[in-house]
Amino acid sequence: VQAVEGYAWREGLRVILCNSGEDPARERHYLQLLEDERVSGIILAPTRAGGVPETATQLVLVDRVEGAPQVDSVKLDNAGAAGALVDALHASGCRRIVGLFGERGSTAVDRRRGFSAALDRHALPARIIDVPHDPAARAACVRTALADTACDAVLVGDTFLMLEAAVVLRGRTEPQASPVRLAGFDDAAWLRLLDAAPIVVEQPVDEMAHAALALLVERMSGVQRDAVRLVFNGTIVSPA
């Protein structure tokens, strides 16, 4: 969001921010509100359940683009990135990897799919847990999953789950608890506070934001062309 706003400011555009909270009804409400406000264009990360919305306003999708062949879109190769994380964990010696993924959103679906495929490729057991979206339920689910599952690595599907898992692992009090490697998405600054550096996928956020806004500005200018679908690759890093 910050990257999009920065590029929009330099283009002389104003940004209105709406948060659907993965709720299709809220998404429809905000889309109608934006149409009523006669905005020039919308950059949208659609909810999974809501699908691609119908709107007369120029639209670019980010991150969740399935079923939208006629709409410009920008996304990370989420399945490939999740697979690369498993490869990195496997190379570091991890063999009992648990995957924690949100139960909503096509991003989580793609990352879960890439995780599962990589486990199969390395002949590792599949340990995948779908985590609720509600914050309290999410925290309880992560605590239960990591308490009941013997693992040497945890791969999480988003930053919120990364924080929940880090808190649980930091609070382990078992005298013979073996180290657990943490892996996930986005190189957040707070990860450098952890005792053991996690493995993360660093997304090219600035490039993706610039691409999404450039596509939208082009559409807003009246350009007629086939839909463009841009897929970006992440980079595996270990914050230190």
C-alpha positions in Angstrom: 0.0 0.0 0.0 2.8 2.4 0.9 4.6 1.7 -2.4 1.4 2.3 -4.4 0.7 5.5 -2.6 4.2 6.8 -3.2 4.0 6.2 -6.9 0.5 7.6 -7.1 1.7 10.8 -5.3 4.4 11.3 -7.9 1.8 10.8 -10.6 -0.4 13.5 -9.1 -3.0 11.0 -8.1 -4.9 10.6 -4.8 -5.4 7.3 -3.1 -8.4 6.1 -1.1 -7.7 3.0 1.0 -10.4 0.4 1.7 -10.0 -2.9 3.7 -12.4 -5.7 2.9 -11.0 -7.9 5.7 -11.5 -10.9 3.4 -15.3 -10.3 3.6 -17.0 -10.3 0.1 -19.9 -8.2 1.4 -17.5 -5.5 2.6 -15.7 -5.7 -0.7 -18.9 -5.2 -2.7 -19.8 -2.3 -0.4 -16.5 -0.5 -0.9 -16.5 -1.1 -4.6 -20.0 0.5 -4.8 -18.7 3.4 -2.7 -15.8 3.9 -5.0 -18.0 3.9 -8.0 -20.3 6.4 -6.3 -17.3 8.6 -5.7 -16.5 8.3 -9.4 -12.9 7.2 -8.8 -10.7 6.9 -12.0 -9.4 3.5 -11.2 -9.1 0.7 -8.6 -6.2 -1.5 -7.6 -7.9 -4.5 -5.9 -6.7 -7.6 -4.0 -10.1 -9.5 -4.3 -11.4 -11.8 -1.6 -11.3 -15.5 -2.6 -15.0 -16.1 -2.0 -16.0 -12.9 -3.9 -14.3 -13.7 -7.2 -13.6 -11.0 -9.7 -16.1 -8.2 -9.2 -18.1 -6.6 -11.9 -17.4 -2.9 -12.2 -17.4 -0.2 -14.8 -14.3 1.4 -13.3 -10.9 0.7 -14.6 -9.4 -2.2 -12.6 -6.1 -3.9 -11.9 -5.9 -6.9 -9.7 -3.0 -7.6 -7.4 -1.9 -10.9 -5.8 -5.2 -12.8 -6.5 -5.9 -13.1 -10.2 -7.5 -16.5 -10.9 -10.5 -16.4 -13.2 -9.8 -12.9 -14.5 -8.5 -13.4 -18.1 -9.8 -10.0 -19.2 -8.4 -7.9 -16.3 -4.8 -6.6 -15.9 -3.1 -8.2 -13.0 0.1 -8.2 -11.0 1.1 -11.0 -8.6 3.9 -12.9 -7.0 4.7 -16.5 -8.0 3.3 -17.7 -4.7 3.5 -21.4 -5.4 7.0 -21.1 -6.6 8.1 -19.0 -3.7 6.6 -21.5 -1.2 8.4 -24.3 -3.0 11.7 -22.4 -2.8 11.2 -22.0 1.0 10.8 -25.7 1.4 13.9 -26.3 -0.8 15.9 -23.9 1.5 14.7 -25.6 4.6 15.4 -29.0 3.2 18.9 -27.9 2.2 19.5 -26.7 5.8 18.7 -30.2 7.1 15.0 -29.8 8.1 12.9 -32.9 7.4 9.7 -32.4 9.6 8.2 -29.2 8.2 4.8 -28.0 9.2 2.9 -25.6 7.0 0.5 -23.0 8.5 -1.7 -21.2 6.0 -4.8 -18.9 6.2 -8.1 -20.6 5.4 -9.1 -17.6 3.2 -7.7 -16.1 0.0 -6.2 -17.4 -3.2 -2.8 -16.3 -2.0 -2.9 -18.9 0.8 -4.2 -21.5 -1.6 -1.3 -20.9 -4.0 1.3 -21.0 -1.2 -0.2 -24.1 0.2 -0.2 -25.8 -3.2 3.5 -24.9 -3.7 4.3 -26.1 -0.2 2.6 -29.4 -0.8 4.3 -30.0 -4.2 7.7 -29.3 -2.7 7.1 -31.7 0.2 6.2 -34.4 -2.4 9.3 -33.5 -4.4 11.5 -34.1 -1.4 9.5 -37.2 -0.2 8.6 -35.4 3.1 5.5 -36.0 5.1 2.6 -33.6 4.4 1.8 -31.6 7.6 -0.5 -28.7 6.5 -2.8 -26.8 8.9 -5.5 -24.3 7.8 -5.6 -21.4 10.3 -8.7 -19.3 10.9 -8.8 -15.6 9.9 -10.2 -14.4 13.2 -7.2 -13.1 15.3 -8.1 -14.9 18.6 -8.9 -18.1 16.8 -5.7 -17.8 14.7 -3.5 -17.4 17.8 -5.1 -20.4 19.5 -4.8 -22.5 16.4 -1.1 -21.7 16.0 -0.4 -22.5 19.7 -2.2 -25.8 19.4 -0.5 -26.8 16.2 3.0 -26.1 17.4 2.4 -27.7 20.8 1.0 -30.9 19.4 3.2 -31.4 16.3 6.8 -32.6 16.5 8.6 -30.5 13.9 12.0 -29.0 13.1 10.7 -26.2 10.9 7.5 -24.2 10.5 6.6 -22.5 7.2 3.9 -19.8 7.5 1.8 -18.3 4.8 1.7 -14.6 5.9 3.2 -12.1 8.2 0.5 -12.4 10.8 1.1 -16.1 11.1 4.9 -15.5 11.2 4.4 -13.3 14.3 2.1 -15.8 16.0 4.5 -18.7 15.4 7.5 -16.6 16.5 5.7 -15.8 19.8 4.8 -19.4 20.4 8.3 -20.7 19.6 10.0 -18.1 21.7 7.8 -19.1 24.7 8.6 -22.8 24.6 9.7 -24.0 28.0 10.3 -27.7 27.4 13.8 -28.4 28.8 14.7 -30.6 25.8 12.9 -28.7 23.1 14.8 -29.0 19.9 15.3 -25.8 17.7 12.6 -25.1 15.2 13.5 -23.1 12.0 10.9 -20.5 11.0 10.2 -19.6 7.3 7.7 -17.4 5.6 7.0 -14.4 3.4 8.1 -10.8 3.6 11.3 -9.4 5.1 9.7 -7.5 8.0 12.1 -5.4 10.2 11.0 -7.1 13.4 12.3 -10.4 12.2 15.8 -9.2 13.1 14.8 -9.3 16.8 14.4 -13.1 16.7 17.1 -15.2 18.3 17.4 -17.4 15.2 17.2 -15.7 11.7 14.2 -17.1 9.8 14.2 -17.9 6.0 11.9 -15.6 4.1 10.7 -14.7 0.6 11.5 -11.0 -0.1 8.9 -9.7 -2.5 9.8 -7.1 -5.1 7.1 -4.8 -3.6 8.3 -1.5 -5.2 8.4 -3.1 -8.7 5.0 -4.8 -8.2 3.4 -1.5 -7.0 4.9 0.5 -9.8 3.7 -2.1 -12.4 0.2 -2.2 -11.0 -0.1 1.6 -11.0 1.4 1.9 -14.5 -1.1 -0.6 -15.9 -3.9 1.3 -14.2 -2.8 4.7 -15.4 -2.5 3.3 -18.9 -6.1 2.0 -18.7 -7.3 5.3 -17.3 -5.8 7.1 -20.3 -8.0 5.1 -22.6 -5.5 2.6 -24.0 -7.3 -0.4 -25.5 -5.3 -3.7 -25.5 -5.4 -7.3 -24.3 -5.2 -7.9 -20.6 -1.7 -8.0 -19.2 -0.8 -10.6 -16.5 2.6 -9.9 -14.7 4.1 -12.5 -12.4 7.1 -11.6 -10.3 9.6 -13.8 -8.5 10.6 -13.5 -4.9 14.1 -13.8 -3.4 15.0 -16.2 -0.6 16.8 -14.3 2.2 17.7 -14.8 5.8 17.4 -11.4 7.7 20.3 -10.7 10.0 
